[in-house]
Amino acid sequence: MGSKYTRGCCGWLIVALIAALVATAAMFAIMKRKPGGGGRHIKPLPVPGPPGAIDSKYGDALGVALQFFQVQKSGKLENNQIPWRGDSALNDGKEAGLDLSKGMYDAGDHMKFTFPMAFTATVLAWSVLEYGDQMSAAKQLDPALDGLKWITDFLIAAHPSDNVLYIQVRVAYYLFRSLGCPLKHMHYELRVIYGYIGACYYLMFLSYLYNPLFIQVQELKVHFIYSVQVLLSRLNFFGSKQISNAENEGLKSYRDTAEAVICGLIPDSPQATASRTGGGLIWISGWNSLQHATNAAFLSIVYSDYMLSTRTAAVECSGKYYSPTDIRNFAASQANYILGDNPMKLSYLVGYGSSYPQKVHHRGASIPADVKTGCKGFEYLHSPNPNPNVAMGALVGGPFQNDTFVDSRDNALQTESSTYNSGTLVGLLSGLVTTSSVVQTFT
């Protein structure tokens, strides 16, 4: 038998081991509650059922955001709910024997660009397919479908025959010289560019030019066509009887790239990009800065919902693991910044909240609806007064990297809005308005 000292040491050793085990278990539990914690043993979250309770903040914002598509409509308006808007561009396409009166004005001017319009339609359609039940629960599905159809009517008319596509209506030179012509009285001479382009070039141009996301990963600035990665990831998540194993492996590479981008977006990830403002907004450039944050947030919430619907527990970022909730929280942080949770305490969505930009760089909103200015309206562009008309739902360009914002009509890079910004914002808000599983197949 050992001495009493040996028995005492053994006792203390057992106590120390038990204490160590308790401390390890406690640390493990804490790590599981923290973003990035839990190691490889994060449990998959349950698959959401039908849409749950509506988050009124995001529901209200979605209703406001969708109004911008009514503001931007060209042609003979139907059930117009914007009091200062009227019919416009009714003769577009006539000299070519076409009716190109519909569609939407691109931004704060009255250009109609087919490629950005096609991007907006694509994102709206994708959002409806993924989040149509959430939109319906928030009573916003019909406005989304209305805006989508108004664009697709134009796209069909702009493609009258094989290998011919009308890609632009109007030239900027005429617009700026005739700034004072009120929107409801506008009848410009048609200016079109004929596009003879193949489908592959069209898709490349659309993806590359109008949805870039630049992020910094390991001190390298990489350009990802992130939307393509996420959309192709859907096929890998949900599978298809028509996809071979080899093809699915190829799709897995797109999913891997999408997750590398996710790792760059999550703020506390080891691979987190430094390209963001002090207030937490993803920030790439000073011109229309919110488009990048909105796009990143929309695609992130879509990806998180793919994970939820397939019970995928986490993505790995250099040894740390992040759940769908962590990714959703990132997306929500970008939406919250846009809606007023930012150093300026300003909503960048016009018409939402009590404080939002008053001098949006928007031609129709800048000029009183019934004023007779002729075509000499630069006094309205340079006026220090708030816009006489509210461009409801406009998502303005956004802040500088130091989180500041100058509300001036002359400051187009910060105060101009666009339909393609609004397209991804609608998708983002639809994903946040309530929880629901996404459909596994669109057929």
MIGULUM-855659 format. One record per residue (C-alpha): residue number from 0; x, y, z; residue in three letters. Coordinates in nm, 2 decimals, always signed. Example, Ala and Ser with C-alpha at 12.3 -4.5 7.8 and 13.67 -1.06 7.14 Angstrom:
residues 2
[pt 0, [+1.23, -0.45, +0.78], ALA]
[pt 1, [+1.37, -0.11, +0.71], SER]
END
This chain:
residues 443
[pt 0, [+0.00, +0.00, +0.00], MET]
[pt 1, [+0.12, +0.35, -0.07], GLY]
[pt 2, [+0.18, +0.61, +0.19], SER]
[pt 3, [-0.08, +0.87, +0.28], LYS]
[pt 4, [+0.11, +1.12, +0.08], TYR]
[pt 5, [+0.09, +0.90, -0.23], THR]
[pt 6, [-0.29, +0.85, -0.18], ARG]
[pt 7, [-0.32, +1.23, -0.13], GLY]
[pt 8, [-0.14, +1.31, -0.45], CYS]
[pt 9, [-0.36, +1.06, -0.64], CYS]
[pt 10, [-0.67, +1.23, -0.50], GLY]
[pt 11, [-0.55, +1.57, -0.60], TRP]
[pt 12, [-0.46, +1.44, -0.94], LEU]
[pt 13, [-0.81, +1.31, -0.99], ILE]
[pt 14, [-0.96, +1.64, -0.87], VAL]
[pt 15, [-0.74, +1.83, -1.11], ALA]
[pt 16, [-0.83, +1.60, -1.40], LEU]
[pt 17, [-1.20, +1.64, -1.33], ILE]
[pt 18, [-1.16, +2.02, -1.30], ALA]
[pt 19, [-0.97, +2.02, -1.63], ALA]
[pt 20, [-1.25, +1.82, -1.80], LEU]
[pt 21, [-1.52, +2.06, -1.66], VAL]
[pt 22, [-1.32, +2.36, -1.78], ALA]
[pt 23, [-1.28, +2.20, -2.13], THR]
[pt 24, [-1.65, +2.13, -2.15], ALA]
[pt 25, [-1.74, +2.48, -2.04], ALA]
[pt 26, [-1.50, +2.62, -2.30], MET]
[pt 27, [-1.64, +2.40, -2.57], PHE]
[pt 28, [-2.00, +2.51, -2.48], ALA]
[pt 29, [-1.89, +2.88, -2.50], ILE]
[pt 30, [-1.72, +2.82, -2.83], MET]
[pt 31, [-2.03, +2.66, -2.97], LYS]
[pt 32, [-2.23, +2.97, -2.88], ARG]
[pt 33, [-1.97, +3.20, -3.05], LYS]
[pt 34, [-1.96, +3.27, -3.42], PRO]
[pt 35, [-1.68, +3.06, -3.56], GLY]
[pt 36, [-1.67, +2.83, -3.27], GLY]
[pt 37, [-1.77, +2.46, -3.22], GLY]
[pt 38, [-1.51, +2.31, -3.45], GLY]
[pt 39, [-1.63, +2.03, -3.67], ARG]
[pt 40, [-1.92, +1.94, -3.44], HIS]
[pt 41, [-2.17, +2.22, -3.51], ILE]
[pt 42, [-2.51, +2.06, -3.53], LYS]
[pt 43, [-2.71, +2.13, -3.84], PRO]
[pt 44, [-3.00, +2.36, -3.78], LEU]
[pt 45, [-3.36, +2.24, -3.84], PRO]
[pt 46, [-3.50, +2.30, -4.18], VAL]
[pt 47, [-3.75, +2.60, -4.16], PRO]
[pt 48, [-4.11, +2.53, -4.24], GLY]
[pt 49, [-4.35, +2.77, -4.41], PRO]
[pt 50, [-4.30, +3.15, -4.36], PRO]
[pt 51, [-4.31, +3.24, -3.99], GLY]
[pt 52, [-4.39, +3.58, -3.83], ALA]
[pt 53, [-4.31, +3.88, -4.04], ILE]
[pt 54, [-4.03, +4.11, -3.92], ASP]
[pt 55, [-4.21, +4.44, -3.95], SER]
[pt 56, [-3.88, +4.64, -4.00], LYS]
[pt 57, [-3.79, +4.44, -4.31], TYR]
[pt 58, [-4.15, +4.41, -4.42], GLY]
[pt 59, [-4.20, +4.78, -4.42], ASP]
[pt 60, [-3.87, +4.84, -4.59], ALA]
[pt 61, [-3.96, +4.59, -4.86], LEU]
[pt 62, [-4.29, +4.77, -4.93], GLY]
[pt 63, [-4.10, +5.10, -4.97], VAL]
[pt 64, [-3.82, +4.95, -5.19], ALA]
[pt 65, [-4.07, +4.80, -5.44], LEU]
[pt 66, [-4.22, +5.14, -5.50], GLN]
[pt 67, [-3.91, +5.26, -5.68], PHE]
[pt 68, [-4.00, +5.03, -5.97], PHE]
[pt 69, [-4.32, +5.23, -6.00], GLN]
[pt 70, [-4.12, +5.56, -6.00], VAL]
[pt 71, [-3.90, +5.43, -6.28], GLN]
[pt 72, [-4.16, +5.30, -6.52], LYS]
[pt 73, [-4.16, +5.43, -6.88], SER]
[pt 74, [-4.46, +5.42, -7.11], GLY]
[pt 75, [-4.83, +5.45, -7.05], LYS]
[pt 76, [-4.88, +5.39, -6.68], LEU]
[pt 77, [-5.14, +5.15, -6.53], GLU]
[pt 78, [-5.28, +5.19, -6.18], ASN]
[pt 79, [-5.02, +5.46, -6.12], ASN]
[pt 80, [-4.97, +5.51, -5.74], GLN]
[pt 81, [-4.70, +5.78, -5.77], ILE]
[pt 82, [-4.88, +6.12, -5.77], PRO]
[pt 83, [-4.61, +6.31, -5.95], TRP]
[pt 84, [-4.56, +6.06, -6.23], ARG]
[pt 85, [-4.73, +6.05, -6.56], GLY]
[pt 86, [-4.71, +5.88, -6.90], ASP]
[pt 87, [-4.38, +5.92, -7.08], SER]
[pt 88, [-4.18, +5.80, -7.38], ALA]
[pt 89, [-4.49, +5.68, -7.56], LEU]
[pt 90, [-4.32, +5.70, -7.90], ASN]
[pt 91, [-4.01, +5.51, -7.82], ASP]
[pt 92, [-3.94, +5.26, -8.10], GLY]
[pt 93, [-4.19, +5.40, -8.35], LYS]
[pt 94, [-3.93, +5.50, -8.61], GLU]
[pt 95, [-3.81, +5.14, -8.61], ALA]
[pt 96, [-4.16, +5.01, -8.62], GLY]
[pt 97, [-4.15, +4.88, -8.26], LEU]
[pt 98, [-4.31, +4.96, -7.93], ASP]
[pt 99, [-4.02, +5.02, -7.69], LEU]
[pt 100, [-4.23, +5.25, -7.46], SER]
[pt 101, [-4.22, +5.02, -7.16], LYS]
[pt 102, [-3.92, +4.92, -6.95], GLY]
[pt 103, [-3.76, +5.13, -6.67], MET]
[pt 104, [-3.54, +5.43, -6.66], TYR]
[pt 105, [-3.19, +5.32, -6.54], ASP]
[pt 106, [-3.12, +5.57, -6.27], ALA]
[pt 107, [-3.16, +5.94, -6.21], GLY]
[pt 108, [-3.18, +6.02, -6.57], ASP]
[pt 109, [-3.41, +5.89, -6.84], HIS]
[pt 110, [-3.19, +5.65, -7.02], MET]
[pt 111, [-3.31, +5.30, -7.08], LYS]
[pt 112, [-3.03, +5.04, -7.09], PHE]
[pt 113, [-3.12, +4.68, -7.18], THR]
[pt 114, [-2.83, +4.51, -7.00], PHE]
[pt 115, [-2.89, +4.67, -6.66], PRO]
[pt 116, [-3.26, +4.62, -6.71], MET]
[pt 117, [-3.20, +4.25, -6.78], ALA]
[pt 118, [-2.99, +4.23, -6.47], PHE]
[pt 119, [-3.27, +4.38, -6.26], THR]
[pt 120, [-3.52, +4.14, -6.41], ALA]
[pt 121, [-3.29, +3.85, -6.35], THR]
[pt 122, [-3.24, +3.93, -5.98], VAL]
[pt 123, [-3.61, +4.00, -5.93], LEU]
[pt 124, [-3.71, +3.67, -6.09], ALA]
[pt 125, [-3.45, +3.49, -5.88], TRP]
[pt 126, [-3.58, +3.66, -5.57], SER]
[pt 127, [-3.94, +3.56, -5.65], VAL]
[pt 128, [-3.83, +3.20, -5.71], LEU]
[pt 129, [-3.64, +3.18, -5.39], GLU]
[pt 130, [-3.85, +3.40, -5.17], TYR]
[pt 131, [-4.19, +3.42, -5.33], GLY]
[pt 132, [-4.36, +3.27, -5.02], ASP]
[pt 133, [-4.19, +3.53, -4.80], GLN]
[pt 134, [-4.30, +3.81, -5.04], MET]
[pt 135, [-4.65, +3.67, -5.04], SER]
[pt 136, [-4.66, +3.65, -4.66], ALA]
[pt 137, [-4.55, +4.02, -4.65], ALA]
[pt 138, [-4.82, +4.10, -4.91], LYS]
[pt 139, [-4.55, +4.22, -5.15], GLN]
[pt 140, [-4.54, +3.95, -5.42], LEU]
[pt 141, [-4.78, +4.13, -5.66], ASP]
[pt 142, [-4.58, +4.45, -5.67], PRO]
[pt 143, [-4.26, +4.24, -5.74], ALA]
[pt 144, [-4.43, +4.05, -6.02], LEU]
[pt 145, [-4.57, +4.38, -6.16], ASP]
[pt 146, [-4.22, +4.53, -6.18], GLY]
[pt 147, [-4.08, +4.22, -6.33], LEU]
[pt 148, [-4.34, +4.20, -6.61], LYS]
[pt 149, [-4.30, +4.57, -6.70], TRP]
[pt 150, [-3.93, +4.50, -6.77], ILE]
[pt 151, [-3.98, +4.17, -6.95], THR]
[pt 152, [-4.24, +4.33, -7.18], ASP]
[pt 153, [-3.97, +4.57, -7.29], PHE]
[pt 154, [-3.71, +4.30, -7.32], LEU]
[pt 155, [-3.93, +4.10, -7.55], ILE]
[pt 156, [-4.01, +4.40, -7.77], ALA]
[pt 157, [-3.64, +4.49, -7.78], ALA]
[pt 158, [-3.55, +4.16, -7.93], HIS]
[pt 159, [-3.76, +4.16, -8.25], PRO]
[pt 160, [-3.56, +3.91, -8.45], SER]
[pt 161, [-3.27, +3.67, -8.44], ASP]
[pt 162, [-2.94, +3.84, -8.37], ASN]
[pt 163, [-3.10, +4.19, -8.32], VAL]
[pt 164, [-3.13, +4.34, -7.97], LEU]
[pt 165, [-3.20, +4.71, -7.90], TYR]
[pt 166, [-2.96, +4.78, -7.61], ILE]
[pt 167, [-3.02, +5.15, -7.54], GLN]
[pt 168, [-3.28, +5.42, -7.58], VAL]
[pt 169, [-3.17, +5.78, -7.56], ARG]
[pt 170, [-2.83, +5.95, -7.54], VAL]
[pt 171, [-2.70, +6.13, -7.24], ALA]
[pt 172, [-2.62, +6.45, -7.43], TYR]
[pt 173, [-2.98, +6.51, -7.50], TYR]
[pt 174, [-3.08, +6.44, -7.15], LEU]
[pt 175, [-2.86, +6.69, -6.98], PHE]
[pt 176, [-2.94, +6.96, -7.23], ARG]
[pt 177, [-3.31, +6.91, -7.16], SER]
[pt 178, [-3.29, +6.87, -6.78], LEU]
[pt 179, [-3.60, +7.09, -6.72], GLY]
[pt 180, [-3.85, +6.89, -6.94], CYS]
[pt 181, [-4.08, +6.73, -6.67], PRO]
[pt 182, [-4.10, +6.35, -6.68], LEU]
[pt 183, [-4.47, +6.34, -6.76], LYS]
[pt 184, [-4.42, +6.56, -7.07], HIS]
[pt 185, [-4.11, +6.39, -7.20], MET]
[pt 186, [-4.11, +6.28, -7.57], HIS]
[pt 187, [-3.75, +6.25, -7.69], TYR]
[pt 188, [-3.64, +6.14, -8.03], GLU]
[pt 189, [-3.54, +5.78, -8.03], LEU]
[pt 190, [-3.17, +5.70, -8.03], ARG]
[pt 191, [-3.09, +5.33, -8.04], VAL]
[pt 192, [-2.78, +5.12, -8.07], ILE]
[pt 193, [-2.83, +4.79, -8.25], TYR]
[pt 194, [-2.66, +4.49, -8.08], GLY]
[pt 195, [-2.56, +4.19, -8.28], TYR]
[pt 196, [-2.44, +3.96, -7.99], ILE]
[pt 197, [-2.44, +3.60, -7.90], GLY]
[pt 198, [-2.61, +3.47, -7.58], ALA]
[pt 199, [-2.27, +3.38, -7.42], CYS]
[pt 200, [-2.14, +3.73, -7.47], TYR]
[pt 201, [-2.46, +3.87, -7.34], TYR]
[pt 202, [-2.44, +3.67, -7.02], LEU]
[pt 203, [-2.07, +3.75, -6.97], MET]
[pt 204, [-2.13, +4.12, -7.01], PHE]
[pt 205, [-2.43, +4.11, -6.78], LEU]
[pt 206, [-2.25, +3.92, -6.50], SER]
[pt 207, [-1.92, +4.11, -6.53], TYR]
[pt 208, [-2.03, +4.47, -6.57], LEU]
[pt 209, [-2.33, +4.49, -6.35], TYR]
[pt 210, [-2.26, +4.26, -6.06], ASN]
[pt 211, [-1.89, +4.28, -5.96], PRO]
[pt 212, [-1.78, +4.20, -5.61], LEU]
[pt 213, [-1.42, +4.27, -5.52], PHE]
[pt 214, [-1.30, +4.14, -5.19], ILE]
[pt 215, [-0.96, +4.12, -5.03], GLN]
[pt 216, [-0.86, +3.77, -4.93], VAL]
[pt 217, [-0.51, +3.71, -4.78], GLN]
[pt 218, [-0.40, +4.06, -4.90], GLU]
[pt 219, [-0.50, +3.98, -5.26], LEU]
[pt 220, [-0.78, +4.17, -5.43], LYS]
[pt 221, [-0.98, +3.91, -5.62], VAL]
[pt 222, [-1.26, +3.96, -5.86], HIS]
[pt 223, [-1.53, +3.69, -5.82], PHE]
[pt 224, [-1.84, +3.66, -6.03], ILE]
[pt 225, [-2.01, +3.58, -5.70], TYR]
[pt 226, [-2.36, +3.55, -5.83], SER]
[pt 227, [-2.26, +3.27, -6.07], VAL]
[pt 228, [-2.08, +3.08, -5.79], GLN]
[pt 229, [-2.39, +3.10, -5.57], VAL]
[pt 230, [-2.63, +3.00, -5.84], LEU]
[pt 231, [-2.43, +2.71, -5.95], LEU]
[pt 232, [-2.38, +2.61, -5.58], SER]
[pt 233, [-2.76, +2.56, -5.57], ARG]
[pt 234, [-2.72, +2.27, -5.82], LEU]
[pt 235, [-2.46, +2.11, -5.60], ASN]
[pt 236, [-2.66, +2.16, -5.28], PHE]
[pt 237, [-2.98, +2.01, -5.41], PHE]
[pt 238, [-2.86, +1.78, -5.69], GLY]
[pt 239, [-3.03, +1.67, -6.00], SER]
[pt 240, [-3.10, +1.33, -6.16], LYS]
[pt 241, [-2.97, +1.48, -6.49], GLN]
[pt 242, [-2.62, +1.57, -6.34], ILE]
[pt 243, [-2.35, +1.31, -6.34], SER]
[pt 244, [-2.10, +1.26, -6.06], ASN]
[pt 245, [-1.83, +1.42, -6.26], ALA]
[pt 246, [-2.05, +1.72, -6.33], GLU]
[pt 247, [-2.14, +1.75, -5.97], ASN]
[pt 248, [-1.77, +1.75, -5.88], GLU]
[pt 249, [-1.73, +2.04, -6.12], GLY]
[pt 250, [-2.02, +2.22, -5.95], LEU]
[pt 251, [-1.85, +2.16, -5.61], LYS]
[pt 252, [-1.56, +2.39, -5.73], SER]
[pt 253, [-1.81, +2.67, -5.77], TYR]
[pt 254, [-1.94, +2.61, -5.43], ARG]
[pt 255, [-1.59, +2.61, -5.28], ASP]
[pt 256, [-1.53, +2.95, -5.44], THR]
[pt 257, [-1.86, +3.08, -5.31], ALA]
[pt 258, [-1.76, +2.97, -4.96], GLU]
[pt 259, [-1.42, +3.14, -5.00], ALA]
[pt 260, [-1.61, +3.47, -5.07], VAL]
[pt 261, [-1.84, +3.40, -4.77], ILE]
[pt 262, [-1.52, +3.37, -4.55], CYS]
[pt 263, [-1.41, +3.71, -4.68], GLY]
[pt 264, [-1.74, +3.87, -4.59], LEU]
[pt 265, [-1.80, +3.74, -4.23], ILE]
[pt 266, [-1.64, +4.01, -4.01], PRO]
[pt 267, [-1.46, +3.79, -3.76], ASP]
[pt 268, [-1.35, +3.53, -4.01], SER]
[pt 269, [-0.97, +3.47, -4.03], PRO]
[pt 270, [-1.01, +3.56, -4.40], GLN]
[pt 271, [-1.22, +3.87, -4.35], ALA]
[pt 272, [-1.17, +4.14, -4.60], THR]
[pt 273, [-1.05, +4.48, -4.47], ALA]
[pt 274, [-1.26, +4.65, -4.74], SER]
[pt 275, [-1.53, +4.78, -4.52], ARG]
[pt 276, [-1.62, +5.10, -4.34], THR]
[pt 277, [-1.58, +5.17, -3.97], GLY]
[pt 278, [-1.95, +5.12, -3.94], GLY]
[pt 279, [-1.92, +4.77, -4.08], GLY]
[pt 280, [-2.04, +4.82, -4.44], LEU]
[pt 281, [-1.87, +4.63, -4.72], ILE]
[pt 282, [-1.71, +4.90, -4.92], TRP]
[pt 283, [-1.54, +4.88, -5.26], ILE]
[pt 284, [-1.56, +5.22, -5.43], SER]
[pt 285, [-1.69, +5.57, -5.37], GLY]
[pt 286, [-1.93, +5.56, -5.67], TRP]
[pt 287, [-2.25, +5.39, -5.58], ASN]
[pt 288, [-2.09, +5.22, -5.28], SER]
[pt 289, [-2.41, +5.04, -5.16], LEU]
[pt 290, [-2.44, +4.83, -5.47], GLN]
[pt 291, [-2.15, +4.61, -5.36], HIS]
[pt 292, [-2.28, +4.57, -5.00], ALA]
[pt 293, [-2.63, +4.50, -5.12], THR]
[pt 294, [-2.52, +4.24, -5.37], ASN]
[pt 295, [-2.29, +4.07, -5.12], ALA]
[pt 296, [-2.57, +4.06, -4.86], ALA]
[pt 297, [-2.83, +3.93, -5.10], PHE]
[pt 298, [-2.61, +3.65, -5.22], LEU]
[pt 299, [-2.50, +3.56, -4.87], SER]
[pt 300, [-2.85, +3.52, -4.74], ILE]
[pt 301, [-2.94, +3.31, -5.04], VAL]
[pt 302, [-2.64, +3.09, -4.96], TYR]
[pt 303, [-2.73, +3.06, -4.59], SER]
[pt 304, [-3.08, +2.95, -4.69], ASP]
[pt 305, [-2.94, +2.68, -4.92], TYR]
[pt 306, [-2.74, +2.56, -4.62], MET]
[pt 307, [-3.05, +2.56, -4.39], LEU]
[pt 308, [-3.27, +2.38, -4.65], SER]
[pt 309, [-3.01, +2.10, -4.69], THR]
[pt 310, [-2.91, +2.09, -4.32], ARG]
[pt 311, [-2.55, +2.19, -4.40], THR]
[pt 312, [-2.40, +2.28, -4.06], ALA]
[pt 313, [-2.12, +2.52, -4.14], ALA]
[pt 314, [-1.86, +2.66, -4.38], VAL]
[pt 315, [-1.50, +2.64, -4.28], GLU]
[pt 316, [-1.28, +2.95, -4.29], CYS]
[pt 317, [-0.92, +2.86, -4.21], SER]
[pt 318, [-1.01, +2.63, -3.92], GLY]
[pt 319, [-1.31, +2.83, -3.79], LYS]
[pt 320, [-1.66, +2.73, -3.87], TYR]
[pt 321, [-1.96, +2.95, -3.94], TYR]
[pt 322, [-2.32, +2.84, -3.93], SER]
[pt 323, [-2.61, +2.96, -4.16], PRO]
[pt 324, [-2.71, +3.19, -3.88], THR]
[pt 325, [-2.36, +3.36, -3.88], ASP]
[pt 326, [-2.39, +3.42, -4.25], ILE]
[pt 327, [-2.75, +3.55, -4.21], ARG]
[pt 328, [-2.63, +3.79, -3.94], ASN]
[pt 329, [-2.38, +3.93, -4.18], PHE]
[pt 330, [-2.65, +3.99, -4.44], ALA]
[pt 331, [-2.87, +4.15, -4.18], ALA]
[pt 332, [-2.59, +4.38, -4.07], SER]
[pt 333, [-2.57, +4.52, -4.42], GLN]
[pt 334, [-2.94, +4.57, -4.45], ALA]
[pt 335, [-2.95, +4.74, -4.10], ASN]
[pt 336, [-2.68, +4.97, -4.21], TYR]
[pt 337, [-2.88, +5.07, -4.51], ILE]
[pt 338, [-3.19, +5.13, -4.30], LEU]
[pt 339, [-3.03, +5.36, -4.06], GLY]
[pt 340, [-2.80, +5.16, -3.82], ASP]
[pt 341, [-2.49, +5.36, -3.93], ASN]
[pt 342, [-2.28, +5.65, -3.80], PRO]
[pt 343, [-2.49, +5.90, -3.99], MET]
[pt 344, [-2.81, +5.76, -3.84], LYS]
[pt 345, [-2.95, +5.80, -4.19], LEU]
[pt 346, [-3.17, +5.56, -4.39], SER]
[pt 347, [-3.03, +5.53, -4.74], TYR]
[pt 348, [-3.36, +5.40, -4.86], LEU]
[pt 349, [-3.57, +5.70, -4.95], VAL]
[pt 350, [-3.91, +5.70, -4.78], GLY]
[pt 351, [-3.81, +5.46, -4.50], TYR]
[pt 352, [-3.77, +5.60, -4.15], GLY]
[pt 353, [-3.78, +5.96, -4.04], SER]
[pt 354, [-3.44, +6.06, -4.18], SER]
[pt 355, [-3.34, +5.99, -4.54], TYR]
[pt 356, [-3.18, +6.18, -4.83], PRO]
[pt 357, [-3.38, +6.48, -4.94], GLN]
[pt 358, [-3.19, +6.58, -5.25], LYS]
[pt 359, [-3.17, +6.26, -5.45], VAL]
[pt 360, [-3.00, +6.30, -5.79], HIS]
[pt 361, [-3.31, +6.21, -5.98], HIS]
[pt 362, [-3.45, +6.42, -6.27], ARG]
[pt 363, [-3.82, +6.34, -6.22], GLY]
[pt 364, [-3.80, +6.40, -5.84], ALA]
[pt 365, [-3.61, +6.72, -5.87], SER]
[pt 366, [-3.86, +6.92, -6.09], ILE]
[pt 367, [-4.21, +7.01, -5.98], PRO]
[pt 368, [-4.45, +6.79, -6.17], ALA]
[pt 369, [-4.66, +7.06, -6.34], ASP]
[pt 370, [-4.40, +7.34, -6.38], VAL]
[pt 371, [-4.35, +7.48, -6.73], LYS]
[pt 372, [-3.97, +7.52, -6.76], THR]
[pt 373, [-3.93, +7.45, -7.12], GLY]
[pt 374, [-3.60, +7.27, -7.15], CYS]
[pt 375, [-3.39, +7.49, -6.93], LYS]
[pt 376, [-3.40, +7.33, -6.59], GLY]
[pt 377, [-3.05, +7.33, -6.45], PHE]
[pt 378, [-3.17, +7.56, -6.17], GLU]
[pt 379, [-3.34, +7.26, -6.02], TYR]
[pt 380, [-3.03, +7.05, -6.04], LEU]
[pt 381, [-2.83, +7.31, -5.85], HIS]
[pt 382, [-3.11, +7.42, -5.61], SER]
[pt 383, [-3.02, +7.39, -5.24], PRO]
[pt 384, [-3.39, +7.30, -5.16], ASN]
[pt 385, [-3.52, +6.95, -5.10], PRO]
[pt 386, [-3.67, +6.76, -5.40], ASN]
[pt 387, [-4.03, +6.87, -5.46], PRO]
[pt 388, [-4.11, +6.50, -5.53], ASN]
[pt 389, [-4.01, +6.20, -5.32], VAL]
[pt 390, [-3.85, +5.91, -5.52], ALA]
[pt 391, [-4.00, +5.65, -5.29], MET]
[pt 392, [-3.79, +5.34, -5.26], GLY]
[pt 393, [-3.48, +5.48, -5.41], ALA]
[pt 394, [-3.16, +5.33, -5.27], LEU]
[pt 395, [-2.91, +5.61, -5.31], VAL]
[pt 396, [-2.54, +5.55, -5.39], GLY]
[pt 397, [-2.43, +5.55, -5.03], GLY]
[pt 398, [-2.15, +5.66, -4.80], PRO]
[pt 399, [-1.78, +5.72, -4.84], PHE]
[pt 400, [-1.54, +5.48, -4.67], GLN]
[pt 401, [-1.54, +5.70, -4.36], ASN]
[pt 402, [-1.91, +5.65, -4.33], ASP]
[pt 403, [-1.99, +6.01, -4.43], THR]
[pt 404, [-2.26, +6.12, -4.68], PHE]
[pt 405, [-2.32, +6.46, -4.85], VAL]
[pt 406, [-2.68, +6.51, -4.94], ASP]
[pt 407, [-2.65, +6.72, -5.25], SER]
[pt 408, [-2.82, +6.68, -5.59], ARG]
[pt 409, [-2.49, +6.76, -5.75], ASP]
[pt 410, [-2.32, +6.48, -5.57], ASN]
[pt 411, [-2.44, +6.20, -5.81], ALA]
[pt 412, [-2.19, +5.94, -5.69], LEU]
[pt 413, [-2.36, +5.94, -5.35], GLN]
[pt 414, [-2.72, +6.05, -5.41], THR]
[pt 415, [-2.81, +5.88, -5.74], GLU]
[pt 416, [-3.03, +5.57, -5.73], SER]
[pt 417, [-3.07, +5.29, -5.98], SER]
[pt 418, [-3.30, +5.00, -6.06], THR]
[pt 419, [-3.02, +4.74, -6.04], TYR]
[pt 420, [-2.95, +4.85, -5.68], ASN]
[pt 421, [-3.31, +4.81, -5.60], SER]
[pt 422, [-3.33, +4.46, -5.75], GLY]
[pt 423, [-3.08, +4.31, -5.51], THR]
[pt 424, [-3.22, +4.51, -5.22], LEU]
[pt 425, [-3.57, +4.36, -5.28], VAL]
[pt 426, [-3.41, +4.01, -5.28], GLY]
[pt 427, [-3.22, +4.08, -4.96], LEU]
[pt 428, [-3.52, +4.22, -4.77], LEU]
[pt 429, [-3.74, +3.93, -4.90], SER]
[pt 430, [-3.49, +3.69, -4.75], GLY]
[pt 431, [-3.49, +3.87, -4.41], LEU]
[pt 432, [-3.86, +3.95, -4.38], VAL]
[pt 433, [-3.92, +3.60, -4.24], THR]
[pt 434, [-3.77, +3.25, -4.23], THR]
[pt 435, [-3.86, +2.98, -4.47], SER]
[pt 436, [-3.70, +2.69, -4.65], SER]
[pt 437, [-3.61, +2.76, -5.02], VAL]
[pt 438, [-3.76, +2.53, -5.29], VAL]
[pt 439, [-3.53, +2.25, -5.40], GLN]
[pt 440, [-3.64, +2.27, -5.76], THR]
[pt 441, [-3.79, +2.54, -5.98], PHE]
[pt 442, [-3.96, +2.28, -6.21], THR]
END
